[in-house]
Amino acid sequence: MATKVVSDYGKVLSLVEPGVYGLPESLLPHSRESIRFAILTLLKQLGPDHPEVKEGLRQGYVYLAQFVGDDDAALVTRGQASVAGTGSDSESAEPAMRIINRIKLDMERALEDMRNFL
């Protein structure tokens, strides 16, 4: 089952633009917790072999922090458009930056989880 969950998640990752902050959680094929658990399960099962697969799993674990609630994702999109000068919702810029900072912090925590996992 873990393989299926991670495979489904990988398909979603292949469709999103790298480096985008605040992707809508509704894009995920399974809950964040199910995906985290599946990744950790596979990392435990792989052992020392398959370093490139393990690295991909670790990256996927960290990238999961990019997915936020759909309302937050919409706010980030509006805020980034406002900052770029292509949007008119200037009030969303500051809350969007707070969400992006939270995402960055969550990614740092996920990186630390992966360091501790090894």
Buried (B, 14 or more C-beta within 10 A) or exposed (E): EBEEBBEBBEEBBEEBEEEEBBBBBEBBBBEBEBBBBBBBBBBEEEEEEEEEEBEBBBBBBBBBBBBBEBEBBBBBBBBBBBBEEEBEEEEBBEBBBEBBEBBEEBBEEBBEBBEEEE
